[in-house]
Structure formats: structure tokens, C-alpha cells
């Protein structure tokens, strides 16, 4: 199918009298339009790059300053305090090309330009100084101090108007390096409830020895790096936590995001994929041009957008010792996987994106194709699911030349990867395990039907449902969630479908067919593929997953209890963990540090002494509500510290990396970095863009996403606060552990949520009574 093209671009025939060469007019037209589009794109990117580069000023402000300086020449006022005269004196004087008047004008322009650049830097550093203030985070919700109100007004004043996506990057403060004393104090405080007296005393001795003998040297190196690099954590975090890992990234690193829970816009697989891919191309165009609005806390405080740069055209390339992230620009195709075959689909025609109806046509052609996979092709993608070293070796040996290299390059250089799955998935209230099956399909699939190295794999199911599997090294979940919110809103509320469920628009049947990628995979390579598949399948089969929709109450009721929804849920998780395991454990909660340049995440250690006291009180019925409020306040404060650069774990991690570079052995750091996180949690943000009013359209809510278990005998829990009345939980563990059970843990979470909510019933009853009166 794919090899037979309906139109031939050019032909040549060797004849006795010479060569007869014919070139299709359609090809010439498409080449011309593609060139025009490329130049337009470069011009727009250049323009927006200039706008972002001079922000919060603008090119028009330069003209205003120049006009002001020029005007001063004619009214004989020198606002430069003699600097324009000094510039004029240093300009070459020639009667034929550089008269006195020309030199005066040029000196005014040069001075105005210098003054304009100085004002830009002054505005930026003023804004950076303002953004370094984080007192507002520690204030009670709804009780903003006068100083914070003044600060907000100043931030708005210096933030300029109509910022582009990257306009604030140069104004974001650097992530500060906490003091060693503060970090060690907070660390010891975090492990106190988990250790007995003897263990804690040993840890205190290790910490004291580290602080007195080795910390100062390591801290100096770290501070030096913080002055030199834009972020002292992020590059090492990406390299050592993600890219140097030699274990499979499937389940262990990649995460997933679900489709809308209750709504399926169309049940036609090709049509849904067509709309979603077209929406992604629209998003990519806005992203490449920097036309997306920057994300801002309180609608004012900007967040770092660096991670978004590598969303498309990006692949993780395997290496023997370490992987690397390959990011390309302006990729015009994607690769589609269906029933063991790989197809290349071009995304442009005549210098424009393919329309949704045209994409539907292309995907339907692939679905209709009945050709068989080539030898070794069916499970080829299992190489990306298995261990990294065998994949790196196979890539060098079998995919570095010839047709295999051409086909692999097509996959790795694609805008993204699309799987047209052949098994329906999605949430079905009538099937108790439908969310479990859906999550496992997105997380690992069949172990060979997702290209786990791509920045993300878009997955389309036969019943119209969608989902995304995301490689983790290049970005964190909120970044992909931002894109996914845009896609779903555009798909459902802007593009839409016909009454028959097809994409809107005319159907162009003259498009060149998708092209089958060709492979010549020897038996030795097929053996490597099978080995990778078996190791990946063992990991996938061990994932015990449970998806749970908690609909008894949501954010709305929790806020009436005058507490943070995140703290409420985290304490419920601590209560559930204790009831499930009868012991407390080191707990990881991911917090973002994107208020700083190139910021990613920090750890909140949720199992605090206050949380332990509350959980024990829940079991013996004493002073529960007061202890809950104390524990919730402690959790909120720790979360705020993590957001503002005063966390524990990233600082200790970087000190450990420095110690390895310097050859300094630290038993304290080694002990800290080897501690297992038996409960790993994360909240996936919703409504980052506010494109859909979920109060008006309550069925258009996403299912959130999740990840695999971090510890062999622990739980991974992702939770999503959806609107006012729904919280979704994604719980993972391992079947091989006799101590864990994801369904059981989900039931413990439900009971813990209800038990904590019951503590506030007297308060809520009083509130309702006052309202009635």
C-alpha cells in the first residue's frame, strides 16, 4: 500500500539523443510553498525572539528613546551629561560621508540605544529582585498582608504587557543554595519519627561529622556552581537521576496521562486521532513561536517555561554509560505504529498543516492496511522498554547504517510517536477494573507497542479514547499536562466532529499514502529484541494497579474545613499507609520549583512528627482535630519551603554529586541517598489553562495520570483534584511484594478520607446553621 504513490514527482528517461527530464508542476508548487512557509516561520520566530529578548521593554520603546534624544539636540538640552558629545568626538570625521550633523545624530542614536539597553537590564533586575520575595506563599489563604499587596502591584507594574512564553526567563531568580545547617536540621527533623532512639543518635553523629569535617568544602563548590549555572540542580538531576539509569524506563521512569473520564467526542479511532494530532500541531506552532501565555501563580508571578522547549521533536538516545536527549527543530512527520508495522506520515502539504479530515484519511489508510510485519518488526519497540545497555549495543551494531538507520532516524526525528492500538480502553462505570486496565495500557501496553524513548507516545484506541505515555527525563508532568489540556479543549470545543463522528472538512483522497518503514533485522538482533521484550514483560506483569474515583467530596468541602486540599490528602495517605502496613515510612511528595530559572522539582517529606502524632490520635481517639490542624499546617509550611528553594533532598543530592567529583567519602550522604521511598506521591495539576468551565461542563474532566511503583515493597500514588467534587487516585505497587495490595490500599485511602472529613462535621454543621439563620 505505502509503496504505491498516486503521483510521481519527477521522471527521467535516457534516450539515444539525450536525457528526457520531466518535473511535476505539483512538486514545484509544493516545494515553493514549503519554502515560503519555512521563511515565514523563521521570520515570526525571529520577531518573537526579539520581543522576548528585550522584554519588559519593546522595540517601540527604543524608538521613543531615540526620538527623545534626537529632540534634545534641537532644543539644545543634553540629558546625557556630556556622553553624547564624547561619543561624537570618537566617531570618525570625513566631510564626504560623516559630517558634523551626521555625527551628532549618530551619537544620539548610539547613546539612546545604550540607555535603552540599560533600562531593560534595570527593569529585569528590578523584577528579578521582586520575584525573589516569597513571603506571600507563607501567608494564610485569603489573608494577604499590605506589604504583599504592594509587592503584587509592583510586580504587575514591572511585568510589562502581553508577555510571550519566554519573556520572563531572564527575570526569574536563581534557585538559592540553602545553608548546610538548615538542610541538616530539616533532614534530622524529617527522619525523627521513623527512627528509634538508637538509630536516630547514630544518624545525628553521622550528620555532625559531615557538617564539621566535609560540608564546608562541598558547599563552597555548590555555591560556585550556583553563581555560574542558571540552576545548580537541574542539569545534574536530569543526568544522574534519569539519563544515567541503566534499568528499563518503562514503568520505572515513564508516566502516563489519561483522556477525558466521562466523554468520548467520537468513537471513530482515525477521526479522534486526526483531531488530536491537528490540535497538537497547532500547539506546537504556538510553542515554537513563543505565542503561548506564560504560566503565572496568582495570575502574576511567572513560572519557568524552559522544559516546554523539548516537548516535540525529541528522543532519548540510549548509550552504554549514559543516555542523551536529542532535540531537533522543524520536524514535518510523525511515525505511526499499528499491529506491528511502522508508518511514516507527513504532516504538511502545500506549506500548511494537514487538516483534521486529511489526517483522518491517512490514519484510516493505516487501519485498513492488512500487510504483515517484517521479520523482527513486530516487537522492535521492546528495545526501548528493556535494559538500556543491550539497547545501546544493538543500536550501534544493527541500526547504525543502511535501511535500518534510515528507518530508525525517521522514528527518532519524528515530531512524536503515535500508536493506533487495537484493544479498546477507557473508564467504564459498569466495569470495576476498567480504570486499572486503562492505566496499565498507557503505562506499558504490550511492552512493544509504544516507543518509550520518544518525548511522548500518543495512544489512540479503537473506541475513540486517547492517552499519552511520557518519557520523564526532559520534563515533569505539569508540562505535558499543560499541552494535554489545550489538546482536549481544542478537540472538543473548537474542532469538533460531524454527526457521523468524522472530522470536519473536505476529504482529500489525493494525499500520498503513508510510507511503510523498511527493516532488515538479522536473527541475532531478533534475539536481543526478544530478550528485551521478556525482561520488559516481567516488569509489566508485576505492576499491581488500582484506579479509584473518590466522589464523596472534593476540594469544595475541604476548603470549608479551612485547610489545604493537598495537606488533607497527604495526611489521609499517611493514615492509610499506617493502617495498611502498621508502620510509618519515608514519604516522597513532588513539589515544583519553577518560580526559579530552570527549576524542576523538590521533595516534600510528608511523614512528619506532627503527621505521626495525628495518625496515632486517629487510632486512639484523642485530640484528633487539633492534631490534624497542626499536622496540616506543618505540611503546608514544608511544601512552601520546598517551592521557595529551601527543600532538603535536592541540596543533599547535589552535595553528594560534588563529593563524588572530589573523591570525598561521606557516610552521611551515602546513607541519605540510599534511603528507600516506600510511599511516593504526586499531585497532577488540573485547569492550568482554564479553557473549559468544568462547573458548566462537569463531564469534561480529565482522568489525570500516574506512574509505576518506586520501591519493590511500596506504593506509588498520584492524585488529581478535579473541580470541587472529585478526586482521582492512581495507585501502583508490585504483585511480587507480599506486603502490598493496590486495591486494599485504595480502600484504606477512601476510609481515611471519610474519617478525617468526619472530624469536621460539627464545624460544618455550625457553618450551615449560621448560613440558615
VODOVO-509664 format. One line per field, with one value per residue (C-alpha): residue number from 1; residue in three letters; x, y, z. Coordinates in steps of 0.2 Angstrom, whole numbers. Example, Ala and Ser with C-alpha at 12.3 -4.5 7.8 and 13.67 -1.06 7.14 Angstrom:
2
resi	c(1;2)
resn	c(ALA;SER)
X	c(62;68)
Y	c(-22;-5)
Z	c(39;36)
This chain:
773
resi	c(1;2;3;4;5;6;7;8;9;10;11;12;13;14;15;16;17;18;19;20;21;22;23;24;25;26;27;28;29;30;31;32;33;34;35;36;37;38;39;40;41;42;43;44;45;46;47;48;49;50;51;52;53;54;55;56;57;58;59;60;61;62;63;64;65;66;67;68;69;70;71;72;73;74;75;76;77;78;79;80;81;82;83;84;85;86;87;88;89;90;91;92;93;94;95;96;97;98;99;100;101;102;103;104;105;106;107;108;109;110;111;112;113;114;115;116;117;118;119;120;121;122;123;124;125;126;127;128;129;130;131;132;133;134;135;136;137;138;139;140;141;142;143;144;145;146;147;148;149;150;151;152;153;154;155;156;157;158;159;160;161;162;163;164;165;166;167;168;169;170;171;172;173;174;175;176;177;178;179;180;181;182;183;184;185;186;187;188;189;190;191;192;193;194;195;196;197;198;199;200;201;202;203;204;205;206;207;208;209;210;211;212;213;214;215;216;217;218;219;220;221;222;223;224;225;226;227;228;229;230;231;232;233;234;235;236;237;238;239;240;241;242;243;244;245;246;247;248;249;250;251;252;253;254;255;256;257;258;259;260;261;262;263;264;265;266;267;268;269;270;271;272;273;274;275;276;277;278;279;280;281;282;283;284;285;286;287;288;289;290;291;292;293;294;295;296;297;298;299;300;301;302;303;304;305;306;307;308;309;310;311;312;313;314;315;316;317;318;319;320;321;322;323;324;325;326;327;328;329;330;331;332;333;334;335;336;337;338;339;340;341;342;343;344;345;346;347;348;349;350;351;352;353;354;355;356;357;358;359;360;361;362;363;364;365;366;367;368;369;370;371;372;373;374;375;376;377;378;379;380;381;382;383;384;385;386;387;388;389;390;391;392;393;394;395;396;397;398;399;400;401;402;403;404;405;406;407;408;409;410;411;412;413;414;415;416;417;418;419;420;421;422;423;424;425;426;427;428;429;430;431;432;433;434;435;436;437;438;439;440;441;442;443;444;445;446;447;448;449;450;451;452;453;454;455;456;457;458;459;460;461;462;463;464;465;466;467;468;469;470;471;472;473;474;475;476;477;478;479;480;481;482;483;484;485;486;487;488;489;490;491;492;493;494;495;496;497;498;499;500;501;502;503;504;505;506;507;508;509;510;511;512;513;514;515;516;517;518;519;520;521;522;523;524;525;526;527;528;529;530;531;532;533;534;535;536;537;538;539;540;541;542;543;544;545;546;547;548;549;550;551;552;553;554;555;556;557;558;559;560;561;562;563;564;565;566;567;568;569;570;571;572;573;574;575;576;577;578;579;580;581;582;583;584;585;586;587;588;589;590;591;592;593;594;595;596;597;598;599;600;601;602;603;604;605;606;607;608;609;610;611;612;613;614;615;616;617;618;619;620;621;622;623;624;625;626;627;628;629;630;631;632;633;634;635;636;637;638;639;640;641;642;643;644;645;646;647;648;649;650;651;652;653;654;655;656;657;658;659;660;661;662;663;664;665;666;667;668;669;670;671;672;673;674;675;676;677;678;679;680;681;682;683;684;685;686;687;688;689;690;691;692;693;694;695;696;697;698;699;700;701;702;703;704;705;706;707;708;709;710;711;712;713;714;715;716;717;718;719;720;721;722;723;724;725;726;727;728;729;730;731;732;733;734;735;736;737;738;739;740;741;742;743;744;745;746;747;748;749;750;751;752;753;754;755;756;757;758;759;760;761;762;763;764;765;766;767;768;769;770;771;772;773)
resn	c(UNK;UNK;UNK;UNK;UNK;UNK;UNK;UNK;UNK;UNK;UNK;UNK;UNK;UNK;UNK;UNK;UNK;UNK;UNK;UNK;UNK;UNK;UNK;UNK;UNK;UNK;UNK;UNK;UNK;UNK;UNK;UNK;UNK;UNK;UNK;UNK;UNK;UNK;UNK;UNK;UNK;UNK;UNK;UNK;UNK;UNK;UNK;UNK;UNK;UNK;UNK;UNK;UNK;UNK;UNK;UNK;UNK;UNK;UNK;UNK;UNK;UNK;UNK;UNK;UNK;UNK;UNK;UNK;UNK;UNK;UNK;UNK;UNK;UNK;UNK;UNK;UNK;UNK;UNK;UNK;UNK;UNK;UNK;UNK;UNK;UNK;UNK;UNK;UNK;UNK;UNK;UNK;UNK;UNK;UNK;UNK;UNK;UNK;UNK;UNK;UNK;UNK;UNK;UNK;UNK;UNK;UNK;UNK;UNK;UNK;UNK;UNK;UNK;UNK;UNK;UNK;UNK;UNK;UNK;UNK;UNK;UNK;UNK;UNK;UNK;UNK;UNK;UNK;UNK;UNK;UNK;UNK;UNK;UNK;UNK;UNK;UNK;UNK;UNK;UNK;UNK;UNK;UNK;UNK;UNK;UNK;UNK;UNK;UNK;UNK;UNK;UNK;UNK;UNK;UNK;UNK;UNK;UNK;UNK;UNK;UNK;UNK;UNK;UNK;UNK;UNK;UNK;UNK;UNK;UNK;UNK;UNK;UNK;UNK;UNK;UNK;UNK;UNK;UNK;UNK;UNK;UNK;UNK;UNK;UNK;UNK;UNK;UNK;UNK;UNK;UNK;UNK;UNK;UNK;UNK;UNK;UNK;UNK;UNK;UNK;UNK;UNK;UNK;UNK;UNK;UNK;UNK;UNK;UNK;UNK;UNK;UNK;UNK;UNK;UNK;UNK;UNK;UNK;UNK;UNK;UNK;UNK;UNK;UNK;UNK;UNK;UNK;UNK;UNK;UNK;UNK;UNK;UNK;UNK;UNK;UNK;UNK;UNK;UNK;UNK;UNK;UNK;UNK;UNK;UNK;UNK;UNK;UNK;UNK;UNK;UNK;UNK;UNK;UNK;UNK;UNK;UNK;UNK;UNK;UNK;UNK;UNK;UNK;UNK;UNK;UNK;UNK;UNK;UNK;UNK;UNK;UNK;UNK;UNK;UNK;UNK;UNK;UNK;UNK;UNK;UNK;UNK;UNK;UNK;UNK;UNK;UNK;UNK;UNK;UNK;UNK;UNK;UNK;UNK;UNK;UNK;UNK;UNK;UNK;UNK;UNK;UNK;UNK;UNK;UNK;UNK;UNK;UNK;UNK;UNK;UNK;UNK;UNK;UNK;UNK;UNK;UNK;UNK;UNK;UNK;UNK;UNK;UNK;UNK;UNK;UNK;UNK;UNK;UNK;UNK;UNK;UNK;UNK;UNK;UNK;UNK;UNK;UNK;UNK;UNK;UNK;UNK;UNK;UNK;UNK;UNK;UNK;UNK;UNK;UNK;UNK;UNK;UNK;UNK;UNK;UNK;UNK;UNK;UNK;UNK;UNK;UNK;UNK;UNK;UNK;UNK;UNK;UNK;UNK;UNK;UNK;UNK;UNK;UNK;UNK;UNK;UNK;UNK;UNK;UNK;UNK;UNK;UNK;UNK;UNK;UNK;UNK;UNK;UNK;UNK;UNK;UNK;UNK;UNK;UNK;UNK;UNK;UNK;UNK;UNK;UNK;UNK;UNK;UNK;UNK;UNK;UNK;UNK;UNK;UNK;UNK;UNK;UNK;UNK;UNK;UNK;UNK;UNK;UNK;UNK;UNK;UNK;UNK;UNK;UNK;UNK;UNK;UNK;UNK;UNK;UNK;UNK;UNK;UNK;UNK;UNK;UNK;UNK;UNK;UNK;UNK;UNK;UNK;UNK;UNK;UNK;UNK;UNK;UNK;UNK;UNK;UNK;UNK;UNK;UNK;UNK;UNK;UNK;UNK;UNK;UNK;UNK;UNK;UNK;UNK;UNK;UNK;UNK;UNK;UNK;UNK;UNK;UNK;UNK;UNK;UNK;UNK;UNK;UNK;UNK;UNK;UNK;UNK;UNK;UNK;UNK;UNK;UNK;UNK;UNK;UNK;UNK;UNK;UNK;UNK;UNK;UNK;UNK;UNK;UNK;UNK;UNK;UNK;UNK;UNK;UNK;UNK;UNK;UNK;UNK;UNK;UNK;UNK;UNK;UNK;UNK;UNK;UNK;UNK;UNK;UNK;UNK;UNK;UNK;UNK;UNK;UNK;UNK;UNK;UNK;UNK;UNK;UNK;UNK;UNK;UNK;UNK;UNK;UNK;UNK;UNK;UNK;UNK;UNK;UNK;UNK;UNK;UNK;UNK;UNK;UNK;UNK;UNK;UNK;UNK;UNK;UNK;UNK;UNK;UNK;UNK;UNK;UNK;UNK;UNK;UNK;UNK;UNK;UNK;UNK;UNK;UNK;UNK;UNK;UNK;UNK;UNK;UNK;UNK;UNK;UNK;UNK;UNK;UNK;UNK;UNK;UNK;UNK;UNK;UNK;UNK;UNK;UNK;UNK;UNK;UNK;UNK;UNK;UNK;UNK;UNK;UNK;UNK;UNK;UNK;UNK;UNK;UNK;UNK;UNK;UNK;UNK;UNK;UNK;UNK;UNK;UNK;UNK;UNK;UNK;UNK;UNK;UNK;UNK;UNK;UNK;UNK;UNK;UNK;UNK;UNK;UNK;UNK;UNK;UNK;UNK;UNK;UNK;UNK;UNK;UNK;UNK;UNK;UNK;UNK;UNK;UNK;UNK;UNK;UNK;UNK;UNK;UNK;UNK;UNK;UNK;UNK;UNK;UNK;UNK;UNK;UNK;UNK;UNK;UNK;UNK;UNK;UNK;UNK;UNK;UNK;UNK;UNK;UNK;UNK;UNK;UNK;UNK;UNK;UNK;UNK;UNK;UNK;UNK;UNK;UNK;UNK;UNK;UNK;UNK;UNK;UNK;UNK;UNK;UNK;UNK;UNK;UNK;UNK;UNK;UNK;UNK;UNK;UNK;UNK;UNK;UNK;UNK;UNK;UNK;UNK;UNK;UNK;UNK;UNK;UNK;UNK;UNK;UNK;UNK;UNK;UNK;UNK;UNK;UNK;UNK;UNK;UNK;UNK;UNK;UNK;UNK;UNK;UNK;UNK;UNK;UNK;UNK;UNK;UNK;UNK;UNK;UNK;UNK;UNK;UNK;UNK;UNK;UNK;UNK;UNK;UNK;UNK;UNK;UNK;UNK;UNK;UNK;UNK;UNK;UNK;UNK;UNK;UNK;UNK;UNK;UNK;UNK;UNK;UNK;UNK;UNK;UNK)
X	c(0;13;25;12;11;-3;8;26;36;49;54;69;72;88;86;99;98;100;90;72;68;51;46;29;21;13;30;37;22;24;42;39;25;36;50;38;31;48;54;38;41;59;53;40;52;65;52;46;63;67;51;56;74;70;55;49;53;48;56;44;51;68;61;53;70;79;66;68;87;85;73;86;98;86;82;100;97;110;101;117;128;141;141;134;147;160;153;153;171;176;167;177;176;175;167;161;152;152;148;146;127;128;140;128;113;123;129;112;106;120;118;99;102;114;102;88;98;102;84;80;93;87;69;74;84;71;58;71;73;54;52;65;52;42;33;16;17;18;3;-14;-26;-37;-27;-15;-4;-2;16;11;-2;11;23;10;6;25;27;12;20;37;30;25;10;6;21;26;30;49;48;51;65;79;70;67;79;91;87;96;108;101;114;120;114;97;96;103;92;77;83;85;68;61;68;65;48;55;69;71;82;97;95;92;108;118;111;115;133;135;127;138;153;148;144;161;173;167;152;161;171;156;145;158;159;140;138;151;141;125;134;139;125;107;101;113;102;93;107;114;96;92;109;111;93;86;99;112;100;103;86;71;62;46;36;51;53;40;22;5;-9;-27;-41;-57;-66;-84;-84;-78;-81;-81;-80;-70;-52;-45;-56;-51;-33;-35;-42;-30;-14;-20;-23;-5;2;-7;0;17;16;12;26;39;34;33;15;8;5;17;10;9;5;-9;-10;5;21;29;34;49;45;62;55;42;56;59;41;41;54;63;70;80;95;102;121;132;136;123;109;107;92;91;81;78;69;55;51;37;32;27;28;13;13;-1;-1;17;20;29;22;29;15;19;11;12;6;7;16;2;-3;-14;-32;-40;-50;-34;-26;-41;-39;-21;-24;-39;-27;-16;-30;-36;-19;-18;1;11;25;43;54;59;47;33;42;55;50;53;71;66;56;71;88;97;114;108;98;113;123;110;108;126;128;112;105;119;119;109;90;88;97;85;70;77;81;63;57;69;67;48;38;31;25;8;1;-15;-20;-31;-39;-52;-49;-56;-66;-82;-93;-100;-83;-74;-57;-59;-48;-35;-34;-33;-19;-9;-11;-5;9;17;5;11;29;32;18;25;42;46;61;51;47;29;19;1;-10;-27;-39;-52;-67;-60;-51;-34;-19;-1;15;28;47;52;70;65;51;39;20;13;22;14;-2;-2;-1;-14;-27;-25;-27;-43;-51;-47;-53;-70;-74;-66;-63;-77;-85;-98;-114;-107;-92;-79;-68;-75;-69;-67;-58;-43;-41;-26;-14;2;-1;9;25;30;47;58;69;82;84;95;91;104;96;79;86;91;73;65;76;72;53;54;63;50;35;41;41;24;16;22;13;-2;-13;-29;-38;-50;-63;-66;-83;-89;-82;-69;-59;-75;-79;-60;-59;-74;-64;-51;-37;-26;-33;-15;-12;-29;-25;-7;-12;-26;-12;-2;-17;-20;-1;-1;-17;-11;7;6;22;26;38;49;36;40;29;34;34;38;52;48;47;66;76;76;68;60;55;59;54;42;45;27;29;32;32;15;8;13;5;-11;-12;-9;-23;-35;-31;-34;-47;-38;-37;-38;-44;-31;-18;-24;-23;-6;0;-9;0;17;14;9;25;36;28;31;49;51;44;55;71;73;70;81;84;90;103;109;109;120;132;133;137;151;158;159;168;180;183;176;168;153;144;131;127;128;116;104;104;101;85;70;54;41;27;30;16;12;-2;-5;-12;-28;-35;-19;-26;-44;-50;-66;-78;-80;-94;-103;-97;-94;-92;-77;-64;-48;-43;-26;-11;0;17;24;29;46;50;48;38;30;16;16;1;-4;-19;-29;-41;-54;-65;-75;-82;-70;-53;-45;-32;-19;-11;3;13;20;12;29;28;18;16;7;-10;-15;-34;-33;-23;-36;-49;-38;-37;-56;-59;-45;-53;-70;-63;-54;-69;-79;-68;-75;-94;-98;-89;-98;-114;-111;-107;-123;-133;-126;-130;-148;-150)
Y	c(0;13;10;14;33;41;54;54;69;68;56;55;44;40;41;40;59;63;63;67;75;79;88;89;106;100;96;113;121;111;115;133;134;124;137;151;143;140;158;165;153;159;177;175;166;180;193;184;181;199;204;191;196;215;211;220;234;234;239;254;260;260;272;283;285;289;302;309;310;317;331;336;340;353;361;362;351;337;324;313;324;325;307;311;324;311;298;311;315;297;295;297;314;314;328;317;304;309;327;336;334;316;313;322;311;295;299;302;286;276;284;281;263;261;270;259;243;249;252;235;227;239;233;215;215;225;212;198;206;207;189;184;188;173;180;179;160;158;169;162;159;174;185;195;207;225;223;208;219;232;219;212;229;232;215;219;236;229;214;223;220;205;194;179;162;165;184;182;169;182;190;174;172;158;144;148;136;133;133;116;119;122;107;95;102;99;82;76;83;73;56;58;49;35;30;23;32;22;24;42;45;36;47;63;58;55;72;81;73;78;96;98;90;89;100;117;111;104;119;131;121;121;140;142;132;142;158;150;140;146;132;122;106;104;98;85;80;76;67;57;53;50;48;38;25;8;0;0;17;8;8;14;31;35;41;42;54;49;56;63;52;53;60;52;65;52;33;33;30;38;53;56;54;66;80;77;77;93;101;96;104;120;119;115;130;142;134;136;154;158;163;154;164;161;152;163;160;171;177;187;178;170;151;145;138;130;112;116;118;100;94;90;83;75;57;49;41;26;25;12;23;37;42;59;69;73;88;93;108;109;90;88;70;58;39;28;10;-2;-20;-22;-11;7;20;37;51;68;82;96;98;114;123;120;108;93;97;85;77;74;66;55;49;45;36;26;20;13;5;-3;-10;-29;-31;-42;-36;-39;-51;-43;-28;-34;-32;-20;-6;-18;-12;4;-5;-16;-13;2;-6;-20;-7;4;-10;-16;2;3;-14;-16;1;12;10;5;4;1;18;27;19;22;40;43;37;47;63;62;76;62;44;38;21;15;2;-12;-15;-3;6;19;22;12;14;-4;-12;-11;-14;-3;11;-2;-9;8;14;-2;0;18;14;-1;-8;-24;-18;-17;-5;11;20;23;34;47;63;56;42;47;32;30;16;8;16;34;35;43;44;48;39;51;49;58;65;80;87;84;80;98;102;88;92;110;103;90;102;113;97;91;108;111;94;95;114;121;107;96;82;78;70;53;56;61;76;91;97;90;74;75;57;63;63;52;36;34;25;9;9;-4;-16;-29;-36;-52;-66;-61;-44;-53;-62;-46;-39;-55;-54;-35;-40;-54;-43;-29;-41;-47;-29;-25;-41;-37;-20;-20;-5;2;17;25;39;47;56;58;75;86;102;112;103;103;121;124;114;129;118;114;101;94;93;85;71;69;66;54;45;44;37;24;19;16;6;-4;-8;-4;6;24;26;39;48;57;71;80;99;111;124;133;150;149;149;131;125;107;98;97;84;86;74;71;59;72;70;80;68;53;61;64;46;39;50;44;26;30;44;58;77;72;88;99;87;87;106;106;92;101;117;108;100;117;125;111;112;131;129;116;128;143;134;128;110;95;82;92;101;84;76;90;89;70;73;86;73;60;73;77;60;64;49;54;40;53;57;39;34;48;45;26;28;20;30;17;29;40;53;66;78;81;99;102;118;126;135;137;134;124;129;112;119;122;106;94;79;86;82;73;57;63;52;41;31;15;9;17;4;-15;-16;1;11;25;36;50;60;73;86;88;103;104;87;74;67;53;41;31;18;6;-7;-24;-41;-49;-40;-50;-34;-23;-23;-8;-12;-14;2;11;6;12;29;30;26;38;52;49;48;64;73;66;76;92;88;98;113;111;109;125;134;128;133;151;151;146;159)
Z	c(0;6;-8;-22;-24;-34;-41;-47;-43;-57;-71;-82;-97;-106;-125;-139;-141;-123;-106;-106;-89;-83;-67;-60;-58;-42;-35;-39;-31;-15;-14;-17;-4;9;7;9;25;32;29;37;52;54;52;66;77;75;78;94;99;98;108;122;122;126;137;148;136;117;101;100;117;108;95;109;117;101;97;114;112;94;100;114;100;93;109;115;130;134;145;143;154;140;135;118;115;120;108;94;97;95;79;63;54;35;25;11;22;41;43;60;59;54;69;81;75;76;93;99;92;100;117;116;112;126;138;132;135;152;156;150;162;176;173;173;188;197;193;197;214;217;211;224;238;243;259;250;250;269;272;276;262;259;272;261;270;265;261;249;241;237;231;219;212;209;201;189;186;181;171;156;144;133;138;127;133;136;140;159;158;160;175;185;201;203;214;231;239;257;272;277;295;289;277;290;304;292;287;305;309;294;300;318;318;308;318;336;348;344;325;327;338;325;312;322;324;305;302;314;307;290;295;304;293;275;272;270;255;246;250;243;226;226;229;215;203;208;203;186;181;179;191;202;202;186;174;187;191;173;170;186;191;173;159;169;174;166;171;159;159;155;172;181;174;161;167;158;156;153;142;147;160;155;137;121;107;93;93;77;80;65;67;85;81;67;78;92;81;72;89;94;78;82;100;93;81;96;106;93;90;109;107;122;138;152;167;182;200;207;189;192;197;182;181;171;154;149;150;136;123;121;121;102;90;105;108;122;114;123;127;136;151;149;138;130;124;106;102;84;75;62;60;47;50;63;64;67;75;71;73;72;57;57;45;41;39;33;42;29;12;1;15;28;41;36;41;53;39;29;45;47;30;32;49;41;27;40;49;33;29;30;27;39;50;43;52;69;66;77;94;88;101;115;114;121;135;141;149;142;138;127;118;116;109;97;91;87;79;69;67;63;44;29;29;47;51;39;47;65;60;54;72;82;71;71;79;91;90;88;92;84;97;93;110;117;134;145;160;161;177;174;174;191;184;168;175;181;163;155;166;163;145;145;157;147;134;127;130;111;105;112;108;126;121;112;122;122;113;109;110;101;105;94;104;102;118;119;131;132;138;143;144;160;158;148;158;173;172;174;157;147;157;150;132;135;142;127;116;124;124;106;101;109;109;93;80;84;73;60;65;59;70;56;57;49;32;15;12;1;-6;-17;-2;-4;6;22;19;27;36;30;41;38;56;57;69;81;83;84;99;108;104;112;127;130;127;140;153;150;151;168;174;166;173;191;191;203;198;205;199;211;209;226;223;241;242;234;235;239;256;261;259;270;283;282;277;262;250;247;266;269;256;261;279;273;264;280;289;275;275;294;293;278;285;303;302;296;281;272;260;244;238;222;223;209;209;193;201;199;182;175;191;191;207;225;238;252;266;271;285;299;318;318;305;315;331;321;314;331;338;325;331;350;348;357;352;334;326;334;329;312;310;317;305;290;295;296;279;271;278;271;254;254;259;245;232;238;237;255;252;259;246;230;241;249;231;224;239;236;217;222;235;221;209;223;229;246;255;266;276;280;262;256;270;265;246;249;259;251;247;251;248;233;229;217;213;195;192;183;175;171;156;162;144;150;164;172;183;166;158;173;162;153;166;163;172;177;176;186;187;192;210;215;229;227;243;242;234;221;222;210;215;205;212;199;201;218;220;213;217;207;214;204;215;209;218;214;214;219;236;249;259;246;238;227;229;248;249;239;251;266;257;255;273;279;268;276;294;293;285;299;311;304;304;319;312;295;304;314;297;289;304;303;285;288;301)
